[in-house]
Amino acid sequence: MTTTQHPRALLSALYRAAVQGAAPFPRTRDAVREWFDSRPSLSVQAPVYVIALGKAAPAMMAGALDALEQLSRNVHGGLVVAAHEPKRGEVGNDLPAHVRLMVGDHPVPGPASLDAADALDDLTHRIEDGSLVLVLLSGGTTSLCAAPIASLSQAVGDADRAQSHLATLSETLLESGLAIHEMNAIRRRVLRWGAGRLAVSLVQHGAEHVPVFAISDVIGDDPAVIGSGPCTADPLDDATFLALLDAHDMRSRVERVMGTVLGLEGTGDPPRVPAMDHPALARVDYTLVARNADAVQALANEARALGITQVVVQHTPLEGDAAQLGEQLARLALQAAPNVRGDTLLVCGGEPVVNLRATADRALSRHEDESMDVPWSDEPLRGGRMQVLALSAALALEEAAAHGNARAWKIGVMAAGTDGRDGPTDAAGAIVDAAVPALARRAGRFPEDDLATGRSWFPLDAADALLRPGPTGTNVMDVVALLIRA
C-alpha cells in the first residue's frame, strides 16, 4: 500500500491506526499481567474483584479477565459501567455471572448514572477482607457513574433530586468551554466516588490492594483528573478550589443550592475530600495503560509504513478554541506546502474546547436577525469540537484557494475523537479539504454561519465529509492529521 491512495482512504486508515494504538484490550491485559508478575509475594488465595468504568470499560474488563485467567486468578465479583451496550465480540454476554454490566449516562449524568453509582456502592460492601480490587478507568467515568455526595442529597431532600442538580452543573460546565481538568476539578468535589472516595470506600470494606489501570483522556494524564480521580486525592486545597470557581464566575452561574454545597454561598466550606496522606490511598498502585501520545505515535508510524515521505509529530497538545485551532493548523499546512519534496503529514493530538454558551448566544442572535438566512429548524450545538476544527480548517483552505494559492488543493485534514463520537453526533469527526465548503453550499448550507452557530455537523454531512467509525471502545482524546501532497 502506498500514498497513491485517495487522501480520504489514507486518512481513514491513519485514524484506524491511531485508535488501534490505544487499544484497551491488549494494553490492559499486558499491564495487569505485569502488575501481578512483579509482585510474586501476593497470596494466591486473595479474593480478586474487578471494577471497569468508562467508555473503554468493556474492552478493559475483557483484557483484565484474560490476564487473570492466564494467571489462574479467580474473579469473585465485579462491575462494568459502560457508555453503550457492548458490540458483538466485546465483553458483555461473556462476562462471568458475578460481574455485572451497566450502561450510564454521558456526557450529562442522569438516572442510569445514579443506578451505576449505587451498584458500585453495593459491590464495595460485598468485598471480602484482604481482597485485591482492580479498578480500570477510562474517559467518561465522571458522568457514567456520577452520583451526588451525601451533603448535596441532604440539601435538596434525596439522591434523585440531587442527581438533577449534578446534571445541571455538568451542563453549565460544558457550556462554559472549560478545559476537562477544570471541569473535573469542580465536579469531583460533589461526586460520591470522586477525589479518592472510591479508594477509601474499597479499603474500608476490606481491600488490601487497589491497583488502578487507567486510559487517559486528559491533557497531562493527571490521575486526579482522569475520571475525576476516584482513587486519587484531590490536589487542590479549599482556597485554590474556590479561586478556580471564581475565575470562571461560577457564583453567578451555578444554582443556589449547588453554590451553597460548593462553599460559594453562605458560611460553609467546600465539600470535604480525603486528605492527600489518607492511609487508604497508600494502598493504591497507579498504572497508565494508554494515552493520547500512544495514538498519535501509532498514527505517525502507520503513515511511515504506508510510504509517506515526511512525518512531523507536534508534541505540544492541542488546547484552546477548536475553531481557532482549525484555522491555525490549516495555515500551518499552507506555510509548509511550498517546501515539501514528497508527501508530508503533520500529526498532533489533544483536546480543544468549544464554548457552547457563546455559540448558543450567536445562534440566537442570528435567528433574531431577519437579514440572516439561517435554517433555524436545524438544532444548534450539533457538532463536536473535532467537527468544528475540521470545518474551520476547510474554510481556511477554501479562502487560500480563492486567493490563488493552488497548493491549498493539495491539503487534506482529518480531525477526529478516538472514542468514535464527537459531541452529540454519530460521527467521530471529519476528513476535509478546500472543496468541502463549496460542496456544502451546493446542498443548501451556509458553512460560515453553521460554524458560528454550532451546526458544523450539517455542512460536513452535506459534503459527505464526516468520519463515522462508530464507538471504538477506547478514548484518548483527539487526533488531527494534515496531509500535504507533493
C-alpha positions as CSV (number, residue, x, y, z in Angstrom):
1,M,0.0,0.0,0.0
2,T,1.4,3.4,-0.9
3,T,0.4,7.0,-0.8
4,T,-1.2,6.7,-4.2
5,Q,-4.3,6.0,-2.2
6,H,-7.1,8.6,-2.3
7,P,-6.5,11.1,0.6
8,R,-9.7,10.2,2.3
9,A,-8.9,6.5,2.3
10,L,-5.4,7.2,3.5
11,L,-6.5,9.5,6.3
12,S,-9.2,7.0,7.3
13,A,-6.6,4.3,7.6
14,L,-4.4,6.5,9.7
15,Y,-7.4,7.2,12.1
16,R,-7.9,3.4,12.5
17,A,-4.2,3.1,13.3
18,A,-4.4,5.8,15.9
19,V,-7.4,4.0,17.6
20,Q,-5.5,0.7,17.5
21,G,-2.5,2.4,19.1
22,A,-4.6,2.9,22.2
23,A,-6.5,-0.4,22.1
24,P,-7.7,-1.1,25.6
25,F,-7.8,-5.0,25.5
26,P,-4.1,-5.8,24.8
27,R,-2.8,-2.8,26.8
28,T,-4.9,-3.7,29.9
29,R,-4.2,-7.4,29.6
30,D,-0.4,-6.8,29.5
31,A,-0.5,-4.2,32.3
32,V,-2.5,-6.4,34.6
33,R,-0.2,-9.4,33.9
34,E,2.9,-7.3,34.5
35,W,1.5,-5.9,37.8
36,F,0.9,-9.4,39.2
37,D,4.2,-10.8,37.8
38,S,6.1,-8.0,39.6
39,R,4.5,-9.0,42.9
40,P,5.2,-12.7,43.4
41,S,4.6,-12.5,47.1
42,L,0.9,-11.8,46.7
43,S,-1.2,-14.5,48.2
44,V,-2.8,-16.7,45.5
45,Q,-5.7,-17.1,47.9
46,A,-6.5,-13.4,48.0
47,P,-10.0,-12.7,46.5
48,V,-9.9,-10.6,43.3
49,Y,-12.6,-8.1,42.2
50,V,-12.6,-6.0,39.0
51,I,-14.3,-2.7,38.5
52,A,-14.2,-1.2,35.0
53,L,-15.6,2.3,34.5
54,G,-15.7,4.5,31.3
55,K,-16.0,4.4,27.6
56,A,-13.3,1.7,27.3
57,A,-14.7,-0.3,30.2
58,P,-15.9,-3.4,28.2
59,A,-12.6,-3.9,26.4
60,M,-10.6,-3.1,29.5
61,M,-12.6,-5.7,31.5
62,A,-12.0,-8.2,28.8
63,G,-8.3,-7.6,28.9
64,A,-8.1,-7.9,32.7
65,L,-10.2,-11.1,32.7
66,D,-7.9,-12.6,30.1
67,A,-4.8,-11.8,32.1
68,L,-6.4,-13.1,35.3
69,E,-7.3,-16.3,33.6
70,Q,-3.7,-16.8,32.4
71,L,-2.6,-16.1,36.0
72,S,-5.1,-18.7,37.3
73,R,-6.7,-16.0,39.4
74,N,-10.5,-16.4,40.0
75,V,-12.7,-13.3,40.0
76,H,-15.0,-13.1,43.0
77,G,-17.1,-10.2,41.6
78,G,-17.0,-7.1,39.6
79,L,-18.8,-4.3,37.7
80,V,-18.6,-2.8,34.2
81,V,-20.1,0.7,33.7
82,A,-20.0,1.5,30.0
83,A,-21.3,4.2,27.7
84,H,-23.2,1.8,25.5
85,E,-24.2,-1.8,25.2
86,P,-21.1,-3.7,24.1
87,K,-21.0,-4.7,20.4
88,R,-20.9,-8.3,19.3
89,G,-17.5,-9.8,20.3
90,E,-16.9,-7.3,23.1
91,V,-17.2,-8.3,26.7
92,G,-20.8,-8.3,27.8
93,N,-22.6,-11.6,27.2
94,D,-19.4,-13.4,28.0
95,L,-19.0,-11.8,31.5
96,P,-18.8,-14.1,34.4
97,A,-22.2,-14.4,36.2
98,H,-20.9,-12.5,39.2
99,V,-19.7,-9.5,37.1
100,R,-22.5,-7.0,36.4
101,L,-22.8,-4.8,33.3
102,M,-24.5,-1.4,33.4
103,V,-24.8,1.5,31.0
104,G,-24.6,5.0,32.4
105,D,-25.5,8.4,31.0
106,H,-23.0,10.5,29.1
107,P,-22.0,13.4,28.8
108,V,-24.6,14.6,31.3
109,P,-25.3,12.3,34.2
110,G,-28.9,11.0,34.7
111,P,-30.8,8.2,36.4
112,A,-28.7,5.5,34.8
113,S,-25.6,7.0,36.2
114,L,-27.1,7.1,39.6
115,D,-28.1,3.4,39.3
116,A,-24.5,2.6,38.3
117,A,-23.1,4.5,41.2
118,D,-25.5,2.6,43.5
119,A,-24.3,-0.7,42.0
120,L,-20.7,0.3,42.7
121,D,-21.7,1.1,46.3
122,D,-23.3,-2.4,46.6
123,L,-20.1,-4.0,45.3
124,T,-17.9,-2.2,47.8
125,H,-20.0,-3.6,50.6
126,R,-19.5,-7.2,49.4
127,I,-15.7,-7.1,49.2
128,E,-14.0,-9.6,51.4
129,D,-11.2,-8.8,53.7
130,G,-7.7,-9.0,52.2
131,S,-9.0,-8.6,48.6
132,L,-7.3,-7.3,45.5
133,V,-9.6,-4.8,43.8
134,L,-8.6,-3.9,40.2
135,V,-10.0,-0.5,39.1
136,L,-10.0,0.1,35.3
137,L,-10.6,3.7,34.4
138,S,-11.2,5.4,31.1
139,G,-12.8,8.6,29.7
140,G,-16.4,9.2,30.5
141,T,-16.2,7.8,34.0
142,T,-17.1,11.1,35.6
143,S,-20.5,11.1,34.1
144,L,-21.2,7.4,33.6
145,C,-21.2,6.6,37.4
146,A,-21.9,10.1,38.7
147,A,-23.9,10.4,41.9
148,P,-24.2,13.1,44.5
149,I,-22.3,13.3,47.8
150,A,-24.5,12.9,50.9
151,S,-24.5,16.6,51.7
152,L,-25.9,17.5,48.3
153,S,-28.7,14.9,48.7
154,Q,-29.5,16.2,52.2
155,A,-29.6,19.8,50.9
156,V,-32.3,19.0,48.4
157,G,-34.1,16.1,50.0
158,D,-33.0,12.9,48.3
159,A,-30.4,11.5,45.8
160,D,-32.8,11.6,42.8
161,R,-33.3,15.4,43.2
162,A,-29.6,15.9,43.8
163,Q,-28.8,14.0,40.6
164,S,-30.7,16.6,38.6
165,H,-28.6,19.3,40.2
166,L,-25.5,17.3,39.2
167,A,-26.8,17.2,35.7
168,T,-27.4,21.0,35.7
169,L,-23.9,21.6,37.0
170,S,-22.4,19.4,34.2
171,E,-24.4,21.2,31.6
172,T,-23.2,24.6,32.9
173,L,-19.6,23.5,32.9
174,L,-19.8,22.0,29.4
175,E,-21.5,25.2,28.1
176,S,-18.8,27.4,29.6
177,G,-16.0,26.0,27.5
178,L,-13.8,24.9,30.4
179,A,-11.0,22.5,29.9
180,I,-11.6,19.0,31.1
181,H,-9.1,19.4,34.1
182,E,-11.1,22.4,35.2
183,M,-14.5,20.7,34.9
184,N,-13.3,17.7,36.8
185,A,-11.7,19.7,39.5
186,I,-15.2,21.2,40.2
187,R,-17.2,18.0,39.6
188,R,-15.1,15.7,41.7
189,R,-15.9,17.7,44.9
190,V,-19.6,16.8,44.7
191,L,-19.3,13.3,43.2
192,R,-19.8,10.3,45.5
193,W,-16.9,8.5,44.0
194,G,-14.7,11.4,43.0
195,A,-11.5,12.7,44.6
196,G,-10.3,9.4,46.1
197,R,-13.6,8.5,47.7
198,L,-13.8,5.2,45.9
199,A,-10.4,4.0,47.1
200,V,-11.3,5.0,50.7
201,S,-14.5,3.0,50.5
202,L,-12.8,0.0,49.0
203,V,-10.2,-0.1,51.7
204,Q,-12.7,0.5,54.5
205,H,-14.6,-2.5,53.3
206,G,-11.7,-4.9,53.1
207,A,-9.4,-4.2,50.0
208,E,-5.8,-4.8,50.8
209,H,-4.5,-3.6,47.4
210,V,-6.2,-1.3,44.9
211,P,-4.2,-1.4,41.6
212,V,-5.6,1.2,39.2
213,F,-5.1,0.8,35.4
214,A,-6.1,4.0,33.5
215,I,-6.5,5.1,29.9
216,S,-6.0,8.8,29.9
217,D,-8.4,11.1,28.2
218,V,-6.9,14.3,29.6
219,I,-4.0,16.5,28.7
220,G,-1.2,15.9,31.2
221,D,-2.5,12.4,32.1
222,D,-3.1,13.6,35.7
223,P,-4.6,10.8,37.8
224,A,-6.7,13.3,39.8
225,V,-8.4,14.4,36.6
226,I,-8.9,11.0,34.8
227,G,-12.5,10.0,35.7
228,S,-12.4,12.8,38.4
229,G,-9.8,10.8,40.4
230,P,-11.9,8.1,42.1
231,C,-8.8,6.6,43.6
232,T,-6.6,9.7,43.8
233,A,-6.5,12.5,46.3
234,D,-7.7,16.0,45.2
235,P,-4.6,18.1,44.8
236,L,-6.5,21.4,45.3
237,D,-6.9,22.9,48.8
238,D,-10.1,24.8,49.6
239,A,-8.7,28.2,48.8
240,T,-7.4,27.1,45.4
241,F,-10.7,25.4,44.6
242,L,-12.7,28.5,45.4
243,A,-10.3,30.6,43.4
244,L,-10.9,28.3,40.4
245,L,-14.7,28.7,40.8
246,D,-14.4,32.5,40.9
247,A,-12.0,32.6,38.0
248,H,-14.9,31.1,35.9
249,D,-17.6,33.2,37.5
250,M,-19.4,30.2,39.0
251,R,-21.0,32.2,41.7
252,S,-23.4,33.7,39.1
253,R,-23.7,30.5,37.0
254,V,-24.5,27.6,39.4
255,E,-27.8,27.1,41.1
256,R,-28.0,28.5,44.6
257,V,-28.2,25.1,46.3
258,M,-25.1,23.9,44.4
259,G,-23.4,27.2,45.3
260,T,-24.1,26.5,48.9
261,V,-22.8,23.0,48.8
262,L,-19.7,24.1,46.9
263,G,-18.9,26.7,49.5
264,L,-19.8,29.7,47.3
265,E,-22.9,30.7,49.3
266,G,-23.4,31.2,53.0
267,T,-20.7,30.5,55.6
268,G,-19.9,26.8,54.7
269,D,-16.7,25.4,53.3
270,P,-16.3,23.3,50.1
271,P,-17.1,19.6,50.4
272,R,-14.5,17.7,52.4
273,V,-12.3,15.3,50.4
274,P,-9.9,12.6,51.6
275,A,-6.6,14.0,52.7
276,M,-3.5,13.6,50.5
277,D,-2.0,11.4,53.2
278,H,-5.1,9.3,53.8
279,P,-3.9,5.8,54.6
280,A,-6.3,4.2,52.2
281,L,-4.6,6.0,49.3
282,A,-1.3,4.3,50.2
283,R,-3.0,1.0,49.1
284,V,-3.4,2.4,45.5
285,D,-0.9,1.5,42.7
286,Y,-1.4,3.6,39.6
287,T,-0.6,2.4,36.1
288,L,-1.2,4.5,32.9
289,V,-2.3,2.0,30.3
290,A,-2.7,4.3,27.3
291,R,-2.7,8.0,26.4
292,N,-3.1,10.4,23.6
293,A,0.6,10.2,22.8
294,D,0.3,6.5,22.0
295,A,-2.5,7.1,19.5
296,V,-0.5,10.0,17.9
297,Q,2.6,7.8,17.6
298,A,0.7,4.9,16.2
299,L,-0.7,7.2,13.5
300,A,2.7,8.5,12.7
301,N,4.2,5.0,12.5
302,E,1.4,3.8,10.2
303,A,2.0,6.9,7.9
304,R,5.7,6.0,7.6
305,A,4.8,2.4,6.9
306,L,2.4,3.5,4.1
307,G,5.2,5.4,2.4
308,I,4.7,9.0,3.4
309,T,8.0,10.7,2.9
310,Q,8.0,13.0,5.8
311,V,6.0,12.7,9.1
312,V,6.2,15.6,11.6
313,V,4.7,15.0,15.0
314,Q,3.8,18.0,17.1
315,H,4.3,17.0,20.7
316,T,2.6,20.1,22.2
317,P,-1.0,19.1,22.9
318,L,-3.9,20.9,21.1
319,E,-5.6,23.1,23.6
320,G,-7.9,26.1,23.3
321,D,-10.7,27.1,21.0
322,A,-11.4,24.5,18.3
323,A,-12.3,26.9,15.6
324,Q,-9.2,29.0,16.1
325,L,-7.0,25.9,16.1
326,G,-8.6,24.6,12.8
327,E,-7.7,27.9,11.1
328,Q,-4.2,27.9,12.6
329,L,-3.5,24.3,11.6
330,A,-4.7,24.9,8.0
331,R,-2.4,28.0,7.7
332,L,0.5,26.0,9.2
333,A,0.0,23.4,6.4
334,L,-0.2,26.1,3.8
335,Q,3.0,27.6,5.0
336,A,4.7,24.2,4.9
337,A,3.3,23.2,1.5
338,P,5.8,25.1,-0.7
339,N,8.8,23.4,0.9
340,V,7.6,19.8,0.8
341,R,9.6,17.4,-1.5
342,G,7.4,14.5,-1.0
343,D,4.1,13.6,0.6
344,T,4.1,15.1,4.1
345,L,2.0,14.5,7.2
346,L,1.7,16.8,10.2
347,V,0.3,15.0,13.2
348,C,-0.9,16.3,16.6
349,G,-3.3,15.4,19.4
350,G,-5.1,16.8,22.4
351,E,-8.5,18.2,23.3
352,P,-9.7,21.6,22.1
353,V,-12.8,23.1,23.5
354,V,-16.0,24.8,22.2
355,N,-17.7,27.4,24.3
356,L,-21.3,26.2,23.9
357,R,-22.8,29.1,25.8
358,A,-21.2,31.7,23.4
359,T,-22.1,29.6,20.4
360,A,-25.7,29.3,21.5
361,D,-25.8,33.1,22.0
362,R,-24.6,33.6,18.5
363,A,-27.2,31.2,17.2
364,L,-29.9,33.1,18.9
365,S,-28.8,36.5,17.7
366,R,-28.6,35.2,14.1
367,H,-32.1,33.8,14.5
368,E,-33.4,37.1,15.6
369,D,-31.6,38.9,12.8
370,E,-34.1,38.7,9.9
371,S,-31.3,39.5,7.4
372,M,-29.6,36.3,8.2
373,D,-30.7,33.2,6.2
374,V,-30.1,30.5,8.9
375,P,-32.2,27.4,8.9
376,W,-33.5,27.5,12.5
377,S,-35.1,24.1,12.1
378,D,-31.6,22.6,12.4
379,E,-30.9,22.4,16.1
380,P,-27.9,24.4,17.3
381,L,-24.9,22.8,19.0
382,R,-25.0,19.9,16.6
383,G,-21.3,19.0,16.1
384,G,-18.4,18.4,18.4
385,R,-15.1,20.0,18.8
386,M,-13.4,18.0,16.1
387,Q,-16.1,18.8,13.6
388,V,-15.7,22.5,14.5
389,L,-12.0,22.2,14.0
390,A,-12.3,20.4,10.7
391,L,-14.9,22.9,9.2
392,S,-12.8,25.8,10.3
393,A,-9.7,24.3,8.6
394,A,-11.7,23.7,5.4
395,L,-12.9,27.3,5.3
396,A,-9.3,28.5,5.7
397,L,-8.2,26.2,2.9
398,E,-11.0,27.4,0.7
399,E,-10.1,31.0,1.4
400,A,-6.5,30.4,0.4
401,A,-7.5,28.6,-2.8
402,A,-9.8,31.6,-3.6
403,H,-6.8,33.9,-3.4
404,G,-4.9,31.9,-5.9
405,N,-2.9,29.5,-3.6
406,A,-3.0,26.4,-5.7
407,R,-1.3,24.3,-3.0
408,A,-4.5,24.6,-0.9
409,W,-6.0,21.9,-3.1
410,K,-3.2,19.5,-2.1
411,I,-4.0,19.6,1.6
412,G,-6.4,17.2,3.4
413,V,-7.3,17.3,7.1
414,M,-8.5,14.6,9.4
415,A,-9.8,15.6,12.8
416,A,-11.5,13.0,15.0
417,G,-12.1,11.8,18.5
418,T,-10.6,8.5,19.3
419,D,-13.8,7.3,21.0
420,G,-15.7,7.4,17.7
421,R,-18.2,10.0,18.9
422,D,-17.6,13.7,18.6
423,G,-20.2,15.7,20.6
424,P,-23.9,14.7,20.4
425,T,-23.5,13.3,16.9
426,D,-23.0,10.0,15.0
427,A,-19.5,11.0,13.8
428,A,-16.0,10.9,15.3
429,G,-15.0,14.0,13.3
430,A,-14.4,14.7,9.7
431,I,-12.0,14.5,6.8
432,V,-11.9,17.7,4.8
433,D,-10.2,19.7,2.1
434,A,-10.7,23.0,0.3
435,A,-13.7,21.7,-1.7
436,V,-15.9,20.9,1.4
437,P,-17.4,24.3,1.9
438,A,-18.5,24.6,-1.7
439,L,-20.0,21.1,-1.6
440,A,-21.9,22.1,1.5
441,R,-23.2,25.3,-0.2
442,R,-24.3,23.3,-3.2
443,A,-26.5,21.3,-0.8
444,G,-28.0,24.5,0.6
445,R,-25.8,25.0,3.6
446,F,-24.1,28.2,4.8
447,P,-20.9,26.8,6.3
448,E,-19.6,30.1,7.8
449,D,-22.9,30.5,9.7
450,D,-23.0,26.9,10.6
451,L,-19.6,27.1,12.1
452,A,-20.5,30.2,14.1
453,T,-23.8,28.8,15.3
454,G,-22.7,25.4,16.4
455,R,-24.1,23.5,13.4
456,S,-20.8,22.1,12.0
457,W,-22.3,18.6,11.6
458,F,-24.8,19.8,8.9
459,P,-22.4,21.2,6.2
460,L,-19.9,18.3,6.8
461,D,-22.7,15.8,6.4
462,A,-23.9,17.6,3.3
463,A,-20.4,17.4,1.8
464,D,-20.0,13.7,2.8
465,A,-17.0,14.6,4.9
466,L,-18.0,13.1,8.2
467,L,-16.0,10.2,9.6
468,R,-18.3,7.6,11.1
469,P,-16.4,4.6,12.6
470,G,-18.9,4.0,15.4
471,P,-17.9,3.5,19.1
472,T,-14.2,2.4,19.1
473,G,-14.0,1.1,22.6
474,T,-11.2,3.5,23.6
475,N,-10.9,7.2,24.5
476,V,-7.6,9.0,24.5
477,M,-8.9,12.5,23.3
478,D,-8.5,13.6,19.7
479,V,-6.1,13.2,16.8
480,V,-5.5,15.5,13.9
481,A,-3.5,14.8,10.7
482,L,-2.8,17.2,7.9
483,L,-1.8,15.5,4.7
484,I,0.2,17.7,2.2
485,R,0.6,16.1,-1.2
486,A,3.8,16.9,-3.1
